[in-house]
Amino acid sequence: MGTINLFRNAVKNPITTVVLVVVTIVMAVVIYGNIQDMHAATTGYDYCQSLCYLFENICVCYFMAIFFTMYYLTYINKQYSKWSIWLFYALGVSVIVKFFIAGLLFNYVYHHVESEYMDKLPSLARTVFSGAIYWIAIVFFLVPKFIKDTMKLKEEQELTV
């Protein structure tokens, strides 16, 4: 029943569906390109740079998925679900985990970059630590609106029952 409902919503919102499919394809191609760059790397710096870009793109995909799922549950599905609330908590925990993994990744990069490329480490650090910051900021600025609209949906649902 859930698949039929999802398909029905996709048909009713063709622009959102097309944008979601295009973004998914683009991000898959970009991530695949990062992996291919890691395989073709000739120096430790090239490998670490591709690894940093891969981490950045995976984080962007993850936070975009959280954003689009919150958007879908609140504005397209228009039904209160506990998943809406759990996504807010998952977002906060995800940001902490992202920066923890970024620290571990940068430590790995620091130890594997050759000494002649040490002057390029700040750009790698910027990529690792602030790569997905735009999506994180967008989601956090929209969280109060999502929470307000989710609570409004819950009240409406309780009134109709």
CYANA upper distance limits for C-alpha pairs under 8 A (distance plus 0.5 A):
  1 MET  CA      5 ASN  CA      6.83
  2 GLY  CA      6 LEU  CA      6.62
  3 THR  CA      7 PHE  CA      6.56
  4 ILE  CA      8 ARG  CA      6.54
  5 ASN  CA      9 ASN  CA      6.70
  6 LEU  CA     10 ALA  CA      6.67
  7 PHE  CA     11 VAL  CA      6.73
  8 ARG  CA     12 LYS  CA      6.69
  9 ASN  CA     13 ASN  CA      6.61
  9 ASN  CA     76 ILE  CA      7.73
  9 ASN  CA     77 ASN  CA      7.91
 10 ALA  CA     14 PRO  CA      6.56
 10 ALA  CA     16 THR  CA      8.19
 10 ALA  CA     17 THR  CA      6.15
 11 VAL  CA     17 THR  CA      8.37
 13 ASN  CA     17 THR  CA      6.78
 14 PRO  CA     18 VAL  CA      6.54
 15 ILE  CA     19 VAL  CA      6.65
 16 THR  CA     20 LEU  CA      6.58
 17 THR  CA     21 VAL  CA      6.67
 18 VAL  CA     22 VAL  CA      6.57
 19 VAL  CA     23 VAL  CA      6.54
 20 LEU  CA     24 THR  CA      6.58
 21 VAL  CA     25 ILE  CA      6.69
 22 VAL  CA     26 VAL  CA      6.61
 23 VAL  CA     27 MET  CA      6.57
 24 THR  CA     28 ALA  CA      6.60
 25 ILE  CA     29 VAL  CA      6.72
 26 VAL  CA     30 VAL  CA      6.70
 27 MET  CA     31 ILE  CA      6.57
 27 MET  CA     57 ASN  CA      7.88
 27 MET  CA     61 CYS  CA      7.49
 28 ALA  CA     32 TYR  CA      6.55
 29 VAL  CA     33 GLY  CA      6.59
 30 VAL  CA     34 ASN  CA      6.79
 30 VAL  CA     57 ASN  CA      8.09
 31 ILE  CA     35 ILE  CA      6.84
 31 ILE  CA     54 LEU  CA      6.58
 31 ILE  CA     57 ASN  CA      7.00
 31 ILE  CA     58 ILE  CA      7.81
 32 TYR  CA     36 GLN  CA      6.74
 33 GLY  CA     37 ASP  CA      6.59
 34 ASN  CA     38 MET  CA      6.77
 34 ASN  CA     50 SER  CA      6.12
 34 ASN  CA     51 LEU  CA      7.77
 34 ASN  CA     53 TYR  CA      7.20
 34 ASN  CA     54 LEU  CA      5.96
 35 ILE  CA     39 HIS  CA      6.93
 35 ILE  CA     50 SER  CA      7.85
 35 ILE  CA     51 LEU  CA      8.35
 35 ILE  CA     54 LEU  CA      7.60
 36 GLN  CA     40 ALA  CA      6.72
 37 ASP  CA     41 ALA  CA      6.48
 37 ASP  CA     47 TYR  CA      7.91
 37 ASP  CA     50 SER  CA      6.51
 38 MET  CA     46 ASP  CA      7.88
 38 MET  CA     47 TYR  CA      5.53
 38 MET  CA     48 CYS  CA      8.35
 38 MET  CA     50 SER  CA      5.95
 38 MET  CA     51 LEU  CA      7.17
 39 HIS  CA     47 TYR  CA      8.28
 41 ALA  CA     46 ASP  CA      5.76
 41 ALA  CA     47 TYR  CA      5.59
 42 THR  CA     46 ASP  CA      7.08
 42 THR  CA     47 TYR  CA      7.90
 43 THR  CA     47 TYR  CA      6.89
 44 GLY  CA     48 CYS  CA      6.58
 44 GLY  CA    112 HIS  CA      6.60
 44 GLY  CA    113 VAL  CA      5.74
 44 GLY  CA    114 GLU  CA      6.84
 45 TYR  CA     49 GLN  CA      6.43
 45 TYR  CA    112 HIS  CA      8.05
 45 TYR  CA    113 VAL  CA      5.51
 45 TYR  CA    114 GLU  CA      7.11
 45 TYR  CA    117 TYR  CA      7.23
 46 ASP  CA     50 SER  CA      6.70
 47 TYR  CA     51 LEU  CA      6.64
 48 CYS  CA     52 CYS  CA      6.59
 48 CYS  CA    109 VAL  CA      6.28
 48 CYS  CA    112 HIS  CA      8.00
 48 CYS  CA    113 VAL  CA      7.55
 49 GLN  CA     53 TYR  CA      6.79
 49 GLN  CA    124 LEU  CA      7.10
 50 SER  CA     54 LEU  CA      6.54
 51 LEU  CA     55 PHE  CA      6.69
 52 CYS  CA     56 GLU  CA      6.67
 52 CYS  CA    105 LEU  CA      8.40
 52 CYS  CA    124 LEU  CA      7.22
 52 CYS  CA    127 THR  CA      6.92
 52 CYS  CA    128 VAL  CA      6.13
 53 TYR  CA     57 ASN  CA      6.62
 53 TYR  CA    127 THR  CA      7.42
 53 TYR  CA    128 VAL  CA      8.08
 54 LEU  CA     58 ILE  CA      6.62
 55 PHE  CA     59 CYS  CA      6.68
 55 PHE  CA    128 VAL  CA      7.52
 56 GLU  CA     60 VAL  CA      6.70
 56 GLU  CA    127 THR  CA      7.27
 56 GLU  CA    128 VAL  CA      6.72
 56 GLU  CA    131 GLY  CA      5.50
 56 GLU  CA    132 ALA  CA      6.59
 57 ASN  CA     61 CYS  CA      6.65
 57 ASN  CA    131 GLY  CA      8.22
 57 ASN  CA    132 ALA  CA      8.11
 58 ILE  CA     62 TYR  CA      6.65
 59 CYS  CA     63 PHE  CA      6.65
 59 CYS  CA     98 LYS  CA      8.07
 59 CYS  CA    131 GLY  CA      8.24
 59 CYS  CA    132 ALA  CA      6.34
 60 VAL  CA     64 MET  CA      6.46
 60 VAL  CA    131 GLY  CA      8.02
 60 VAL  CA    132 ALA  CA      5.50
 60 VAL  CA    135 TRP  CA      7.15
 61 CYS  CA     65 ALA  CA      6.54
 62 TYR  CA     66 ILE  CA      6.90
 63 PHE  CA     67 PHE  CA      6.67
 63 PHE  CA     91 LEU  CA      8.40
 63 PHE  CA    132 ALA  CA      8.14
 63 PHE  CA    135 TRP  CA      6.66
 63 PHE  CA    136 ILE  CA      7.05
 63 PHE  CA    139 VAL  CA      8.41
 64 MET  CA     68 PHE  CA      6.53
 64 MET  CA    135 TRP  CA      7.13
 65 ALA  CA     69 THR  CA      6.44
 66 ILE  CA     70 MET  CA      6.62
 66 ILE  CA     87 LEU  CA      7.51
 66 ILE  CA     91 LEU  CA      7.83
 67 PHE  CA     71 TYR  CA      6.60
 67 PHE  CA    139 VAL  CA      6.62
 68 PHE  CA     72 TYR  CA      6.42
 69 THR  CA     73 LEU  CA      6.61
 70 MET  CA     74 THR  CA      6.56
 70 MET  CA     84 SER  CA      6.62
 70 MET  CA     87 LEU  CA      7.51
 70 MET  CA    146 PHE  CA      7.97
 71 TYR  CA     75 TYR  CA      6.14
 71 TYR  CA     76 ILE  CA      7.56
 71 TYR  CA    146 PHE  CA      8.33
 72 TYR  CA     76 ILE  CA      5.36
 72 TYR  CA     77 ASN  CA      6.42
 73 LEU  CA     77 ASN  CA      5.56
 73 LEU  CA     78 LYS  CA      6.76
 73 LEU  CA     79 GLN  CA      7.36
 73 LEU  CA     80 TYR  CA      8.10
 73 LEU  CA     81 SER  CA      7.93
 73 LEU  CA     84 SER  CA      6.98
 74 THR  CA     78 LYS  CA      5.74
 74 THR  CA     79 GLN  CA      7.33
 74 THR  CA     80 TYR  CA      7.82
 74 THR  CA     84 SER  CA      7.78
 74 THR  CA    146 PHE  CA      7.47
 74 THR  CA    149 ASP  CA      7.43
 74 THR  CA    150 THR  CA      6.50
 74 THR  CA    153 LEU  CA      8.39
 78 LYS  CA    153 LEU  CA      7.44
 79 GLN  CA    153 LEU  CA      6.76
 79 GLN  CA    154 LYS  CA      8.01
 79 GLN  CA    157 GLN  CA      7.89
 80 TYR  CA     84 SER  CA      7.84
 80 TYR  CA    150 THR  CA      6.74
 80 TYR  CA    151 MET  CA      8.25
 80 TYR  CA    153 LEU  CA      5.98
 80 TYR  CA    154 LYS  CA      5.59
 80 TYR  CA    157 GLN  CA      7.61
 81 SER  CA     85 ILE  CA      8.00
 82 LYS  CA     86 TRP  CA      6.76
 83 TRP  CA     87 LEU  CA      6.48
 84 SER  CA     88 PHE  CA      7.42
 84 SER  CA    150 THR  CA      7.69
 85 ILE  CA     89 TYR  CA      7.42
 85 ILE  CA    147 ILE  CA      8.11
 86 TRP  CA     90 ALA  CA      6.58
 87 LEU  CA     91 LEU  CA      6.48
 88 PHE  CA     92 GLY  CA      7.15
 88 PHE  CA    143 VAL  CA      7.80
 89 TYR  CA     93 VAL  CA      6.87
 90 ALA  CA     94 SER  CA      6.32
 91 LEU  CA     95 VAL  CA      6.82
 92 GLY  CA     96 ILE  CA      7.23
 93 VAL  CA     97 VAL  CA      6.73
 94 SER  CA     98 LYS  CA      6.37
 95 VAL  CA     99 PHE  CA      6.86
 95 VAL  CA    136 ILE  CA      8.13
 96 ILE  CA    100 PHE  CA      6.75
 97 VAL  CA    101 ILE  CA      6.61
 98 LYS  CA    102 ALA  CA      6.51
 99 PHE  CA    103 GLY  CA      6.64
 99 PHE  CA    129 PHE  CA      7.23
100 PHE  CA    104 LEU  CA      7.03
101 ILE  CA    105 LEU  CA      6.51
102 ALA  CA    106 PHE  CA      6.51
102 ALA  CA    128 VAL  CA      6.32
102 ALA  CA    129 PHE  CA      6.52
103 GLY  CA    107 ASN  CA      6.69
103 GLY  CA    129 PHE  CA      8.36
104 LEU  CA    108 TYR  CA      6.84
105 LEU  CA    109 VAL  CA      6.68
105 LEU  CA    128 VAL  CA      8.24
106 PHE  CA    110 TYR  CA      6.47
106 PHE  CA    124 LEU  CA      8.43
106 PHE  CA    125 ALA  CA      7.08
106 PHE  CA    128 VAL  CA      7.50
107 ASN  CA    111 HIS  CA      6.92
108 TYR  CA    112 HIS  CA      6.80
109 VAL  CA    113 VAL  CA      6.49
110 TYR  CA    121 LEU  CA      7.90
113 VAL  CA    117 TYR  CA      7.02
113 VAL  CA    118 MET  CA      7.42
114 GLU  CA    118 MET  CA      7.34
117 TYR  CA    121 LEU  CA      7.74
120 LYS  CA    124 LEU  CA      7.31
121 LEU  CA    125 ALA  CA      6.63
122 PRO  CA    126 ARG  CA      6.64
123 SER  CA    127 THR  CA      6.76
124 LEU  CA    128 VAL  CA      6.66
125 ALA  CA    129 PHE  CA      6.45
126 ARG  CA    130 SER  CA      6.04
126 ARG  CA    131 GLY  CA      7.62
127 THR  CA    131 GLY  CA      5.47
129 PHE  CA    133 ILE  CA      8.50
132 ALA  CA    136 ILE  CA      6.79
133 ILE  CA    137 ALA  CA      6.43
134 TYR  CA    138 ILE  CA      6.63
135 TRP  CA    139 VAL  CA      6.57
136 ILE  CA    140 PHE  CA      6.63
137 ALA  CA    141 PHE  CA      6.52
138 ILE  CA    142 LEU  CA      6.71
139 VAL  CA    143 VAL  CA      6.47
140 PHE  CA    144 PRO  CA      8.28
142 LEU  CA    146 PHE  CA      6.71
143 VAL  CA    147 ILE  CA      6.50
144 PRO  CA    148 LYS  CA      6.61
145 LYS  CA    149 ASP  CA      6.59
146 PHE  CA    150 THR  CA      6.42
147 ILE  CA    151 MET  CA      6.60
148 LYS  CA    152 LYS  CA      6.69
149 ASP  CA    153 LEU  CA      6.68
150 THR  CA    154 LYS  CA      6.73
151 MET  CA    155 GLU  CA      6.72
152 LYS  CA    156 GLU  CA      6.69
153 LEU  CA    157 GLN  CA      6.51
154 LYS  CA    158 GLU  CA      6.64
155 GLU  CA    159 LEU  CA      6.68
156 GLU  CA    160 THR  CA      6.81
157 GLN  CA    161 VAL  CA      6.83
